[in-house]
Amino acid sequence: MSNYTSCFPPAEYHHILAPKRMHWLGIPLCTEHHRGRTGIHLGKETFRKKYLHELDMYALLIKISKEKGFYKKQLTDLIEEFNIKNKKGIKIK
């Protein structure tokens, strides 16, 4: 994997399954790695060989988020919002 010190915010959202436009399945990429000259949209196979496959990046994002405690908090917030809107009692561990 390369050194990402040249990456700067803001991040752009890359849809992993673009034809379906599933907004829940995506990864943040800097502008250069999203649509720049080394970006995924200029050659997915080249990008995947140099860095990672998008699904592997997504899995890594989930893993790091869980380790930092972000994933459960966001998931908890989403379930709470769903419960309020739909008067349901879904719980997570």
Backbone hydrogen bonds, N-H to C=O, Kabsch-Sander energy under -0.5 kcal/mol:
donor,donor_aa,acceptor,acceptor_aa,energy
7,C,4,Y,-1.8
12,E,29,L,-3.8
14,H,12,E,-0.6
14,H,27,I,-2.9
15,H,13,Y,-0.6
16,I,25,L,-2.1
17,L,25,L,-0.6
18,A,15,H,-0.6
18,A,16,I,-0.7
20,K,17,L,-1.3
21,R,17,L,-1.3
22,M,17,L,-0.7
23,H,21,R,-1.0
25,L,22,M,-1.6
26,G,24,W,-0.8
27,I,14,H,-1.9
29,L,12,E,-2.8
34,H,30,C,-1.6
35,R,31,T,-2.7
36,G,31,T,-0.9
36,G,32,E,-1.0
38,T,32,E,-0.5
39,G,36,G,-1.7
40,I,33,H,-2.2
41,H,34,H,-1.8
42,L,39,G,-1.3
43,G,40,I,-1.1
47,F,43,G,-2.5
48,R,44,K,-2.9
49,K,45,E,-2.2
50,K,46,T,-2.2
51,Y,47,F,-2.8
57,M,53,H,-2.1
58,Y,54,E,-2.5
59,A,55,L,-2.3
60,L,56,D,-2.2
61,L,57,M,-2.5
62,I,58,Y,-2.3
63,K,59,A,-2.5
64,I,60,L,-2.7
65,S,61,L,-2.4
66,K,62,I,-2.6
67,E,63,K,-2.3
68,K,64,I,-2.2
69,G,65,S,-0.8
69,G,66,K,-0.6
70,F,65,S,-1.7
71,Y,65,S,-1.2
73,K,69,G,-1.2
74,Q,70,F,-2.8
75,L,71,Y,-2.8
76,T,72,K,-3.0
77,D,73,K,-2.6
78,L,74,Q,-2.4
79,I,75,L,-2.5
80,E,76,T,-2.6
81,E,77,D,-2.4
82,F,78,L,-2.5
83,N,79,I,-2.9
84,I,80,E,-2.4
85,K,81,E,-2.3
86,N,82,F,-2.6
87,K,83,N,-1.4
88,K,83,N,-0.9
